[in-house]
Amino acid sequence: MAVSYIKLWKLLLDKRLKRVDLKERAGISSSTLAKLGRDDYLSMESMEKICKALGVGIGDVMEFVDSLPEKDGGSING
């Protein structure tokens, strides 16, 4: 399983907010914002800050998705 924050980015668009606005409102660091952009896992503390800043629940900003198989770079093993 992997995590996806696509719901968060859609929510920001709906609210006409930029990523930097989220950073300032939620009081999160640049590195946390970078983790969001890479769909990396965040601490529950960071998730709570984001949810409180936007007035939403955790399911409104993230979801778990099936992870995609990694590409093998086009090599043929045989």
MOPAC internal coordinates of N, CA, C and O (Angstrom, degrees):
PM7 1SCF
backbone

  N    0.0000 0     0.00 0     0.00 0    0    0    0
  C    1.4495 1     0.00 0     0.00 0    1    0    0
  C    1.5245 1   109.39 1     0.00 0    2    1    0
  O    1.2310 1   121.58 1   -33.28 1    3    2    1
  N    1.2887 1   114.59 1   146.72 1    3    2    1
  C    1.4570 1   121.74 1   177.72 1    5    3    2
  C    1.5280 1   107.71 1  -128.19 1    6    5    3
  O    1.2310 1   121.12 1   -14.94 1    7    6    5
  N    1.3055 1   115.46 1   165.06 1    7    6    5
  C    1.4572 1   120.59 1   178.98 1    9    7    6
  C    1.5281 1   108.78 1  -105.66 1   10    9    7
  O    1.2310 1   120.81 1   -34.36 1   11   10    9
  N    1.3263 1   116.07 1   145.64 1   11   10    9
  C    1.4579 1   122.02 1   177.73 1   13   11   10
  C    1.5246 1   109.18 1  -132.18 1   14   13   11
  O    1.2310 1   121.18 1   -44.23 1   15   14   13
  N    1.3248 1   115.35 1   135.77 1   15   14   13
  C    1.4675 1   120.89 1   178.09 1   17   15   14
  C    1.5213 1   111.39 1  -109.38 1   18   17   15
  O    1.2310 1   120.01 1  -157.50 1   19   18   17
  N    1.3312 1   117.59 1    22.50 1   19   18   17
  C    1.4566 1   121.07 1  -179.57 1   21   19   18
  C    1.5329 1   111.06 1   -58.60 1   22   21   19
  O    1.2310 1   120.62 1   146.56 1   23   22   21
  N    1.3205 1   116.42 1   -33.44 1   23   22   21
  C    1.4712 1   119.89 1   177.46 1   25   23   22
  C    1.5241 1   110.75 1   -63.22 1   26   25   23
  O    1.2310 1   120.53 1   142.90 1   27   26   25
  N    1.3311 1   116.60 1   -37.10 1   27   26   25
  C    1.4634 1   120.68 1   178.52 1   29   27   26
  C    1.5175 1   110.72 1   -64.06 1   30   29   27
  O    1.2310 1   120.54 1   134.22 1   31   30   29
  N    1.3468 1   116.56 1   -45.78 1   31   30   29
  C    1.4661 1   119.13 1  -178.10 1   33   31   30
  C    1.5262 1   111.00 1   -65.19 1   34   33   31
  O    1.2310 1   119.84 1   143.51 1   35   34   33
  N    1.3262 1   117.92 1   -36.49 1   35   34   33
  C    1.4597 1   121.08 1   176.96 1   37   35   34
  C    1.5275 1   110.58 1   -66.61 1   38   37   35
  O    1.2310 1   121.04 1   140.04 1   39   38   37
  N    1.3307 1   115.61 1   -39.96 1   39   38   37
  C    1.4619 1   120.55 1   178.63 1   41   39   38
  C    1.5317 1   110.87 1   -63.24 1   42   41   39
  O    1.2310 1   120.62 1   137.51 1   43   42   41
  N    1.3202 1   116.42 1   -42.49 1   43   42   41
  C    1.4698 1   119.87 1   178.15 1   45   43   42
  C    1.5256 1   110.57 1   -61.83 1   46   45   43
  O    1.2310 1   120.24 1   138.45 1   47   46   45
  N    1.3219 1   117.15 1   -41.55 1   47   46   45
  C    1.4660 1   120.39 1   177.21 1   49   47   46
  C    1.5263 1   110.87 1   -60.97 1   50   49   47
  O    1.2310 1   120.87 1   134.93 1   51   50   49
  N    1.3316 1   115.94 1   -45.07 1   51   50   49
  C    1.4621 1   120.22 1  -179.99 1   53   51   50
  C    1.5229 1   111.61 1   -61.25 1   54   53   51
  O    1.2310 1   120.79 1   144.56 1   55   54   53
  N    1.3236 1   116.10 1   -35.44 1   55   54   53
  C    1.4657 1   120.84 1  -178.77 1   57   55   54
  C    1.5323 1   112.18 1   -89.81 1   58   57   55
  O    1.2310 1   121.09 1  -178.25 1   59   58   57
  N    1.3464 1   115.52 1     1.75 1   59   58   57
  C    1.4660 1   122.33 1  -179.45 1   61   59   58
  C    1.5299 1   111.93 1    57.30 1   62   61   59
  O    1.2310 1   121.69 1  -136.00 1   63   62   61
  N    1.3245 1   114.37 1    44.00 1   63   62   61
  C    1.4556 1   121.39 1   179.05 1   65   63   62
  C    1.5189 1   110.00 1  -113.08 1   66   65   63
  O    1.2310 1   120.92 1   -29.20 1   67   66   65
  N    1.3182 1   115.84 1   150.80 1   67   66   65
  C    1.4560 1   121.78 1   175.67 1   69   67   66
  C    1.5245 1   108.71 1  -100.85 1   70   69   67
  O    1.2310 1   121.13 1   -12.60 1   71   70   69
  N    1.3198 1   115.45 1   167.40 1   71   70   69
  C    1.4600 1   120.12 1   178.86 1   73   71   70
  C    1.5256 1   111.38 1   -59.26 1   74   73   71
  O    1.2310 1   120.45 1   141.39 1   75   74   73
  N    1.3150 1   116.74 1   -38.61 1   75   74   73
  C    1.4630 1   119.81 1   179.62 1   77   75   74
  C    1.5373 1   110.67 1   -66.29 1   78   77   75
  O    1.2310 1   120.30 1   147.86 1   79   78   77
  N    1.3262 1   117.03 1   -32.14 1   79   78   77
  C    1.4675 1   120.46 1   175.63 1   81   79   78
  C    1.5248 1   110.31 1   -63.79 1   82   81   79
  O    1.2310 1   120.73 1   137.87 1   83   82   81
  N    1.3280 1   116.21 1   -42.13 1   83   82   81
  C    1.4603 1   120.83 1   177.54 1   85   83   82
  C    1.5296 1   109.94 1   -61.52 1   86   85   83
  O    1.2310 1   120.79 1   134.54 1   87   86   85
  N    1.3123 1   116.10 1   -45.46 1   87   86   85
  C    1.4669 1   121.42 1   180.00 1   89   87   86
  C    1.5276 1   110.69 1   -56.29 1   90   89   87
  O    1.2310 1   120.37 1   134.03 1   91   90   89
  N    1.3113 1   116.89 1   -45.97 1   91   90   89
  C    1.4625 1   121.27 1  -178.68 1   93   91   90
  C    1.5325 1   112.08 1   -70.95 1   94   93   91
  O    1.2310 1   120.17 1   134.60 1   95   94   93
  N    1.3226 1   117.28 1   -45.40 1   95   94   93
  C    1.4749 1   120.97 1  -178.17 1   97   95   94
  C    1.5173 1   112.66 1   -65.09 1   98   97   95
  O    1.2310 1   121.12 1   138.55 1   99   98   97
  N    1.3345 1   115.46 1   -41.45 1   99   98   97
  C    1.4602 1   119.63 1  -175.52 1  101   99   98
  C    1.5308 1   112.13 1   -87.46 1  102  101   99
  O    1.2310 1   120.18 1   165.01 1  103  102  101
  N    1.3157 1   117.26 1   -14.99 1  103  102  101
  C    1.4601 1   119.82 1  -178.67 1  105  103  102
  C    1.5229 1   111.80 1    69.72 1  106  105  103
  O    1.2310 1   120.93 1  -141.39 1  107  106  105
  N    1.3376 1   115.82 1    38.61 1  107  106  105
  C    1.4546 1   119.80 1   178.83 1  109  107  106
  C    1.5259 1   109.45 1  -102.52 1  110  109  107
  O    1.2310 1   120.84 1   -19.87 1  111  110  109
  N    1.3134 1   116.00 1   160.13 1  111  110  109
  C    1.4640 1   121.02 1  -177.44 1  113  111  110
  C    1.5265 1   111.64 1   -83.66 1  114  113  111
  O    1.2310 1   121.49 1   -12.55 1  115  114  113
  N    1.3146 1   114.76 1   167.45 1  115  114  113
  C    1.4672 1   120.53 1   175.75 1  117  115  114
  C    1.5223 1   110.84 1   -62.95 1  118  117  115
  O    1.2310 1   120.55 1   144.41 1  119  118  117
  N    1.3244 1   116.56 1   -35.59 1  119  118  117
  C    1.4663 1   119.15 1   179.99 1  121  119  118
  C    1.5233 1   110.87 1   -68.33 1  122  121  119
  O    1.2310 1   119.81 1   145.32 1  123  122  121
  N    1.3225 1   117.96 1   -34.68 1  123  122  121
  C    1.4642 1   120.81 1   175.78 1  125  123  122
  C    1.5155 1   110.19 1   -66.36 1  126  125  123
  O    1.2310 1   120.52 1   139.32 1  127  126  125
  N    1.3159 1   116.61 1   -40.68 1  127  126  125
  C    1.4521 1   121.01 1   177.54 1  129  127  126
  C    1.5322 1   110.52 1   -63.18 1  130  129  127
  O    1.2310 1   120.45 1   141.36 1  131  130  129
  N    1.3196 1   116.74 1   -38.64 1  131  130  129
  C    1.4674 1   121.16 1   177.48 1  133  131  130
  C    1.5301 1   110.56 1   -65.14 1  134  133  131
  O    1.2310 1   120.13 1   140.57 1  135  134  133
  N    1.3271 1   117.35 1   -39.43 1  135  134  133
  C    1.4632 1   120.91 1   177.66 1  137  135  134
  C    1.5272 1   110.70 1   -62.31 1  138  137  135
  O    1.2310 1   120.54 1   140.94 1  139  138  137
  N    1.3195 1   116.57 1   -39.06 1  139  138  137
  C    1.4611 1   120.61 1   177.02 1  141  139  138
  C    1.5278 1   110.00 1   -60.68 1  142  141  139
  O    1.2310 1   120.76 1   137.23 1  143  142  141
  N    1.3183 1   116.15 1   -42.77 1  143  142  141
  C    1.4561 1   120.81 1  -179.37 1  145  143  142
  C    1.5188 1   113.48 1   -65.34 1  146  145  143
  O    1.2310 1   120.51 1   153.59 1  147  146  145
  N    1.3325 1   116.64 1   -26.41 1  147  146  145
  C    1.4665 1   121.73 1   179.38 1  149  147  146
  C    1.5329 1   112.67 1   -96.00 1  150  149  147
  O    1.2310 1   120.71 1  -176.66 1  151  150  149
  N    1.3334 1   116.24 1     3.34 1  151  150  149
  C    1.4723 1   121.65 1  -175.76 1  153  151  150
  C    1.5223 1   111.29 1    56.94 1  154  153  151
  O    1.2310 1   120.80 1  -139.29 1  155  154  153
  N    1.3336 1   116.08 1    40.71 1  155  154  153
  C    1.4638 1   121.75 1   174.70 1  157  155  154
  C    1.5222 1   109.15 1   -87.63 1  158  157  155
  O    1.2310 1   120.99 1   -20.11 1  159  158  157
  N    1.3163 1   115.72 1   159.89 1  159  158  157
  C    1.4615 1   120.13 1   176.38 1  161  159  158
  C    1.5202 1   110.41 1   -69.36 1  162  161  159
  O    1.2310 1   121.05 1   -35.10 1  163  162  161
  N    1.3503 1   115.61 1   144.90 1  163  162  161
  C    1.4627 1   122.69 1   176.66 1  165  163  162
  C    1.5196 1   109.06 1  -118.94 1  166  165  163
  O    1.2310 1   121.44 1   -18.99 1  167  166  165
  N    1.3140 1   114.86 1   161.01 1  167  166  165
  C    1.4594 1   119.19 1   175.06 1  169  167  166
  C    1.5295 1   109.23 1   -70.63 1  170  169  167
  O    1.2310 1   121.16 1   -24.19 1  171  170  169
  N    1.3075 1   115.38 1   155.81 1  171  170  169
  C    1.4673 1   119.66 1   177.21 1  173  171  170
  C    1.5264 1   110.38 1   -64.16 1  174  173  171
  O    1.2310 1   120.21 1   150.22 1  175  174  173
  N    1.3151 1   117.19 1   -29.78 1  175  174  173
  C    1.4668 1   120.97 1   177.26 1  177  175  174
  C    1.5340 1   110.14 1   -61.82 1  178  177  175
  O    1.2310 1   120.47 1   135.45 1  179  178  177
  N    1.3172 1   116.70 1   -44.55 1  179  178  177
  C    1.4664 1   120.51 1   178.32 1  181  179  178
  C    1.5199 1   111.09 1   -65.93 1  182  181  179
  O    1.2310 1   120.68 1   138.12 1  183  182  181
  N    1.3327 1   116.31 1   -41.88 1  183  182  181
  C    1.4554 1   119.81 1   179.23 1  185  183  182
  C    1.5249 1   110.74 1   -62.57 1  186  185  183
  O    1.2310 1   120.68 1   140.17 1  187  186  185
  N    1.3251 1   116.31 1   -39.83 1  187  186  185
  C    1.4638 1   120.21 1   178.42 1  189  187  186
  C    1.5294 1   110.93 1   -62.38 1  190  189  187
  O    1.2310 1   120.08 1   136.68 1  191  190  189
  N    1.3120 1   117.46 1   -43.32 1  191  190  189
  C    1.4685 1   121.66 1   178.85 1  193  191  190
  C    1.5216 1   111.07 1   -59.91 1  194  193  191
  O    1.2310 1   120.77 1   136.43 1  195  194  193
  N    1.3258 1   116.14 1   -43.57 1  195  194  193
  C    1.4643 1   121.11 1  -179.55 1  197  195  194
  C    1.5248 1   110.61 1   -65.02 1  198  197  195
  O    1.2310 1   120.64 1   133.11 1  199  198  197
  N    1.3201 1   116.38 1   -46.89 1  199  198  197
  C    1.4653 1   120.70 1  -179.74 1  201  199  198
  C    1.5290 1   111.48 1   -62.18 1  202  201  199
  O    1.2310 1   120.32 1   136.14 1  203  202  201
  N    1.3229 1   117.00 1   -43.86 1  203  202  201
  C    1.4661 1   120.10 1   179.21 1  205  203  202
  C    1.5249 1   111.23 1   -64.20 1  206  205  203
  O    1.2310 1   120.29 1   138.34 1  207  206  205
  N    1.3262 1   117.06 1   -41.66 1  207  206  205
  C    1.4583 1   121.16 1  -178.72 1  209  207  206
  C    1.5263 1   111.78 1   -63.67 1  210  209  207
  O    1.2310 1   120.56 1   146.60 1  211  210  209
  N    1.3243 1   116.54 1   -33.40 1  211  210  209
  C    1.4624 1   120.80 1  -177.88 1  213  211  210
  C    1.5260 1   112.98 1   -98.06 1  214  213  211
  O    1.2310 1   120.24 1   171.06 1  215  214  213
  N    1.3293 1   117.14 1    -8.94 1  215  214  213
  C    1.4583 1   121.30 1   179.15 1  217  215  214
  C    1.5157 1   113.00 1    69.15 1  218  217  215
  O    1.2310 1   120.81 1  -140.01 1  219  218  217
  N    1.3356 1   116.05 1    39.99 1  219  218  217
  C    1.4671 1   121.14 1  -177.67 1  221  219  218
  C    1.5235 1   110.15 1  -134.50 1  222  221  219
  O    1.2310 1   120.81 1    -8.19 1  223  222  221
  N    1.3253 1   116.06 1   171.81 1  223  222  221
  C    1.4531 1   122.05 1   175.64 1  225  223  222
  C    1.5215 1   110.71 1   -91.69 1  226  225  223
  O    1.2310 1   120.85 1   -13.82 1  227  226  225
  N    1.3123 1   115.98 1   166.18 1  227  226  225
  C    1.4581 1   121.06 1  -176.47 1  229  227  226
  C    1.5269 1   112.60 1   -61.15 1  230  229  227
  O    1.2310 1   119.96 1   145.65 1  231  230  229
  N    1.3204 1   117.69 1   -34.35 1  231  230  229
  C    1.4554 1   121.35 1   178.39 1  233  231  230
  C    1.5192 1   113.60 1   -68.73 1  234  233  231
  O    1.2310 1   120.61 1   166.74 1  235  234  233
  N    1.3258 1   116.43 1   -13.26 1  235  234  233
  C    1.4605 1   121.20 1   178.12 1  237  235  234
  C    1.5263 1   112.27 1   -84.79 1  238  237  235
  O    1.2310 1   120.28 1   167.90 1  239  238  237
  N    1.3441 1   117.07 1   -12.10 1  239  238  237
  C    1.4627 1   119.93 1  -176.14 1  241  239  238
  C    1.5227 1   114.23 1  -121.03 1  242  241  239
  O    1.2310 1   120.04 1   164.62 1  243  242  241
  N    1.3313 1   117.53 1   -15.38 1  243  242  241
  C    1.4668 1   119.36 1  -179.19 1  245  243  242
  C    1.5069 1   110.72 1  -149.47 1  246  245  243
  O    1.2310 1   121.58 1   -17.76 1  247  246  245
  N    1.3345 1   114.59 1   162.24 1  247  246  245
  C    1.4586 1   120.92 1   175.19 1  249  247  246
  C    1.5144 1   108.45 1  -155.02 1  250  249  247
  O    1.2310 1   121.41 1   -20.60 1  251  250  249
  N    1.3130 1   114.90 1   159.40 1  251  250  249
  C    1.4534 1   120.51 1   174.90 1  253  251  250
  C    1.5264 1   107.72 1   -95.31 1  254  253  251
  O    1.2310 1   120.87 1   -42.62 1  255  254  253
  N    1.3184 1   115.93 1   137.38 1  255  254  253
  C    1.4562 1   121.69 1  -179.98 1  257  255  254
  C    1.5223 1   109.01 1  -129.74 1  258  257  255
  O    1.2310 1   121.18 1   -22.17 1  259  258  257
  N    1.3148 1   115.34 1   157.83 1  259  258  257
  C    1.4646 1   119.01 1   174.33 1  261  259  258
  C    1.5180 1   107.91 1   -64.93 1  262  261  259
  O    1.2310 1   120.40 1   -46.14 1  263  262  261
  N    1.3169 1   116.83 1   133.86 1  263  262  261
  C    1.4559 1   119.42 1   179.20 1  265  263  262
  C    1.5248 1   109.45 1   -75.97 1  266  265  263
  O    1.2310 1   121.16 1   -36.16 1  267  266  265
  N    1.3025 1   115.39 1   143.84 1  267  266  265
  C    1.4520 1   121.20 1   179.83 1  269  267  266
  C    1.5158 1   109.51 1   -83.67 1  270  269  267
  O    1.2310 1   119.83 1   -33.49 1  271  270  269
  N    1.3095 1   117.94 1   146.51 1  271  270  269
  C    1.4668 1   119.77 1   177.23 1  273  271  270
  C    1.5185 1   110.27 1   -64.19 1  274  273  271
  O    1.2310 1   120.68 1   -37.32 1  275  274  273
  N    1.3224 1   116.31 1   142.68 1  275  274  273
  C    1.4617 1   120.28 1  -179.73 1  277  275  274
  C    1.5132 1   109.59 1   -72.49 1  278  277  275
  O    1.2310 1   121.44 1   -34.83 1  279  278  277
  N    1.3266 1   114.86 1   145.17 1  279  278  277
  C    1.4494 1   120.27 1   177.67 1  281  279  278
  C    1.5193 1   108.95 1   -75.86 1  282  281  279
  O    1.2310 1   120.86 1   -33.72 1  283  282  281
  N    1.3234 1   115.96 1   146.28 1  283  282  281
  C    1.4727 1   118.78 1  -177.70 1  285  283  282
  C    1.5180 1   112.08 1   -97.56 1  286  285  283
  O    1.2310 1   120.36 1  -166.95 1  287  286  285
  N    1.3349 1   116.93 1    13.05 1  287  286  285
  C    1.4443 1   120.14 1   177.25 1  289  287  286
  C    1.5192 1   113.61 1    77.02 1  290  289  287
  O    1.2310 1   120.45 1  -166.70 1  291  290  289
  N    1.3205 1   116.74 1    13.30 1  291  290  289
  C    1.4466 1   120.59 1   175.85 1  293  291  290
  C    1.5202 1   114.98 1    84.28 1  294  293  291
  O    1.2310 1   120.38 1  -176.31 1  295  294  293
  N    1.3159 1   116.89 1     3.69 1  295  294  293
  C    1.4714 1   117.81 1  -179.82 1  297  295  294
  C    1.5212 1   110.11 1   -78.44 1  298  297  295
  O    1.2310 1   121.24 1   -27.70 1  299  298  297
  N    1.3061 1   115.23 1   152.30 1  299  298  297
  C    1.4597 1   121.06 1   178.92 1  301  299  298
  C    1.5225 1   107.98 1  -109.84 1  302  301  299
  O    1.2310 1   121.65 1   -62.99 1  303  302  301
  N    1.3258 1   114.44 1   117.01 1  303  302  301
  C    1.4682 1   119.15 1   178.66 1  305  303  302
  C    1.5106 1   108.19 1  -101.04 1  306  305  303
  O    1.2310 1   119.80 1   -54.78 1  307  306  305
  N    1.2973 1   117.99 1   125.22 1  307  306  305
  C    1.4291 1   116.00 1  -177.94 1  309  307  306
  C    1.4568 1   112.47 1  -163.93 1  310  309  307
  O    1.2310 1   120.10 1   180.00 1  311  310  309

